[in-house]
Amino acid sequence: MPETLQAADWYAQHGKMPRVYVPAAFVAGSDVVLPEGPARHLTRVLRMSEGAPLVLFDGEGLEAGVRLAEVSRKQTLARVEAVWSGSGESPLPVHLGQAISKGDRMDYAIQKAVELGVAAITPLYTERGDVRLKGDREAKKLAHWQAVAASACEQSGRAVVPPIHRPVALQAWLDEREEPLRLMLHLATGNAFDRQDCPASVALLIGPEGGLSEIDIAAAQNAAFTPLTLGPRVLRTETAPIVALSLLQHYFGDL
């Protein structure tokens, strides 16, 4: 049976059910040990018991229809009944360079960018950004952001968890860009989105709460980034990627 039909049949038989990120190998007939966090949520919060169906995804493009095979204090096992390729990925790869913002704003930007199909995210240190992470604090924040991305995949139906790269200075990120279309949000430009041909991939730069500095703007333009405005209203740093990604997915992706 084709993989897409396996997925359709599984959902047709069982209806709406939890999707859980488990970075493991899926083989039909084998058992998968569920991580402690998801296992606790499924069995204690959702009160799912042995025999209950759900969907796992490995973060690299595969999904599995499984049933809980063992629920105990020691472990929670899921038995794999079907494996198929996920179908929630956008045909347009977009690498988002997002200036780091305070509090929940960065979480929100990452969550919504993942829901809108972003392929990768790099948190950026910019001249006007006032968040600086070092050592253990940076490692903990990076792990937290990656978990936010995984959770957004669970909710949105994606089977690939986009990587959240280690935070870097803006110039370092600019130096690595090879995408044919490179855009930066800059309110004062007056340049509206009007590109007609579909690019192979896109790099999208979003500045901090105070906007990109003149030095940052010049560096981006030297790296072949085109300034782009999204209308006359000033968007928050966590709102701008939502609007820009929606436009890109509408014109070149799958919205």
C-alpha angles and dihedrals in degrees: 000000000000116000094242090055091051089056093045092048093049093052092042091054098043106025122205113001140157120286114210131190110230116164096214140114112270117213121166110250095021129109126242122204109226117225115253097252098051091039092054092047093049097045104032104029101031091028093221114171137195112308095028114136126230141151126251126194127195099214092243100078107284128109130192133201106220143168127215105257101177131019114183141132089260099053147333117233128194121199115219113230102166137011126200141160116267118243105198101096124114119237088225115077110212122184109202119207102197122186108232114256132190129267120339095348093086091047090052093049092050094045095051094041089055091048088053093054104260113173099209140356130208118190109222137210108217132181095258096036111111098197117096121175126193138177117330092002091059092046092050093047092048091051089049092051091049089052089051089054092049091049090051089053091052090054099041100044098248118146095194117072107211114228120252102212126213112277113264139176114274094247092054090054092046091051091058098050119119100156112127093224116051121177134178125192110239119161097202097057100080088211108139123200107269108144114141107186120075113246123218090232140349138222113205122193121200120184131217128271091280093047130244115310122236088256091053092047092050091049091051093048090050086055090055097260116153117219112239132189124202098205137295097301123087111242124207117248090252093047098049097069091050092056095041094047091047090055093047093047091047095052101033109010136048107292 
